[in-house]
Amino acid sequence: MPLVVDASVAASWAFDDEDHPTAALALERSRTEEIRVPCLWWFEVRNVLMMSERRKRIATRDVAIFLHSLSRLGTVVDHAPDETQILALTRRHRLSVYDAAYLELARREHLQLATLDKELIDAARSERVSLLGS
């Protein structure tokens, strides 16, 4: 079954010191199952990598290697978000629009959500969206 993976989980895959059971489980599932992401995921993941590169946390070469390995996953980008629902989720749970986009996708497609973000986890539970690792 496909899985919605947010940028916090993908970023965890890039850094050895950010091991997390949910991220490890999501990576394991990504080997045999499709990952679904909102279109903003592409930008969010790269922004984390660029900010980390500036802080000398990751080398330019390692960014390229990570992005290459990420491109080999079965990732399907959703280009049809429900704006009304995203804004409603943003307001109801005081989320960023970015986080609400992951929640909206998981809710609309009836998929598990993989995130390390506490506010997003709380909102998903409130919306009865299944969370990976819970």
C-alpha positions as CSV (number, residue, x, y, z in Angstrom):
1,M,0.0,0.0,0.0
2,P,1.4,3.5,-0.8
3,L,2.7,5.7,2.0
4,V,2.8,9.5,2.3
5,V,6.3,10.6,3.4
6,D,7.0,14.1,4.6
7,A,10.2,16.0,4.3
8,S,11.2,15.4,8.0
9,V,11.4,11.7,7.2
10,A,13.2,12.1,4.0
11,A,15.7,14.4,5.7
12,S,16.3,11.8,8.4
13,W,17.4,9.4,5.7
14,A,20.2,11.9,4.6
15,F,21.8,12.1,8.0
16,D,23.4,9.3,10.0
17,D,22.9,11.0,13.3
18,E,19.1,11.4,12.8
19,D,18.1,7.7,12.9
20,H,14.5,7.3,13.9
21,P,12.4,4.1,13.9
22,T,9.6,5.7,11.8
23,A,12.1,7.0,9.2
24,A,13.8,3.6,9.1
25,L,10.4,1.8,8.6
26,A,9.4,4.3,5.9
27,L,12.7,3.6,4.0
28,E,12.2,-0.1,4.3
29,R,8.7,0.2,2.9
30,S,9.8,2.4,0.1
31,R,11.8,-0.5,-1.3
32,T,8.6,-2.4,-2.1
33,E,5.8,0.2,-1.9
34,E,5.1,3.5,-3.6
35,I,5.7,6.8,-1.8
36,R,3.2,9.6,-2.4
37,V,4.2,13.2,-1.8
38,P,2.7,16.6,-2.4
39,C,4.5,18.7,-5.0
40,L,6.2,20.8,-2.3
41,W,8.2,17.8,-1.1
42,W,10.8,18.3,-3.9
43,F,11.5,21.8,-2.7
44,E,11.4,21.0,1.0
45,V,13.9,18.1,0.8
46,R,16.3,20.2,-1.3
47,N,16.0,23.2,1.1
48,V,16.9,21.0,4.1
49,L,19.9,19.7,2.2
50,M,21.1,23.1,1.0
51,M,20.7,24.6,4.5
52,S,22.7,21.6,5.9
53,E,25.4,22.0,3.3
54,R,25.8,25.7,4.2
55,R,26.2,24.7,7.8
56,K,28.8,22.2,6.8
57,R,26.7,19.3,8.0
58,I,26.7,17.6,4.7
59,A,29.1,17.7,1.8
60,T,28.1,18.8,-1.7
61,R,29.1,15.3,-3.0
62,D,26.9,13.7,-0.4
63,V,23.9,15.9,-1.4
64,A,24.3,14.6,-5.0
65,I,24.6,11.0,-3.8
66,F,21.5,11.3,-1.6
67,L,19.4,12.9,-4.3
68,H,20.4,10.2,-6.7
69,S,19.4,7.5,-4.3
70,L,16.1,9.4,-3.5
71,S,15.3,9.5,-7.2
72,R,15.4,5.7,-7.4
73,L,12.5,5.4,-5.0
74,G,9.0,4.9,-6.4
75,T,7.9,8.4,-5.6
76,V,4.6,9.7,-7.1
77,V,4.1,13.4,-6.8
78,D,0.5,14.6,-6.2
79,H,-0.3,17.7,-8.3
80,A,-4.0,17.9,-7.3
81,P,-4.2,19.1,-3.7
82,D,-7.6,20.0,-2.3
83,E,-7.0,23.7,-1.5
84,T,-10.2,24.0,0.6
85,Q,-9.2,21.0,2.7
86,I,-5.6,22.2,3.1
87,L,-6.7,25.6,4.3
88,A,-9.3,24.0,6.7
89,L,-6.7,21.7,8.2
90,T,-4.2,24.6,8.5
91,R,-6.8,26.6,10.4
92,R,-8.2,23.7,12.5
93,H,-4.8,22.4,13.7
94,R,-2.7,25.6,13.4
95,L,-0.4,23.8,10.9
96,S,1.7,25.4,8.2
97,V,0.2,25.0,4.8
98,Y,3.1,22.7,4.0
99,D,2.3,20.3,6.8
100,A,-1.4,20.5,6.0
101,A,-0.6,19.4,2.4
102,Y,0.9,16.1,3.7
103,L,-2.1,15.5,6.0
104,E,-4.6,16.4,3.3
105,L,-3.0,13.9,0.8
106,A,-2.9,11.1,3.4
107,R,-6.5,11.8,4.4
108,R,-7.8,12.1,0.8
109,E,-6.0,8.9,-0.4
110,H,-6.6,6.9,2.9
111,L,-2.9,6.3,3.3
112,Q,-0.6,6.1,6.2
113,L,1.5,9.2,6.9
114,A,5.2,9.0,7.9
115,T,6.3,12.1,9.7
116,L,8.6,13.1,12.6
117,D,6.8,16.4,13.1
118,K,5.0,16.5,16.5
119,E,2.3,19.0,15.5
120,L,1.6,17.0,12.3
121,I,1.4,13.8,14.3
122,D,-1.1,15.4,16.7
123,A,-3.2,16.7,13.8
124,A,-3.1,13.3,12.0
125,R,-4.3,11.6,15.2
126,S,-7.1,14.2,15.6
127,E,-8.1,13.6,11.9
128,R,-7.9,9.8,12.4
129,V,-5.2,9.5,9.8
130,S,-3.1,6.4,10.2
131,L,0.5,7.1,11.2
132,L,3.4,4.9,10.3
133,G,5.1,3.6,13.5
134,S,2.1,4.2,15.8
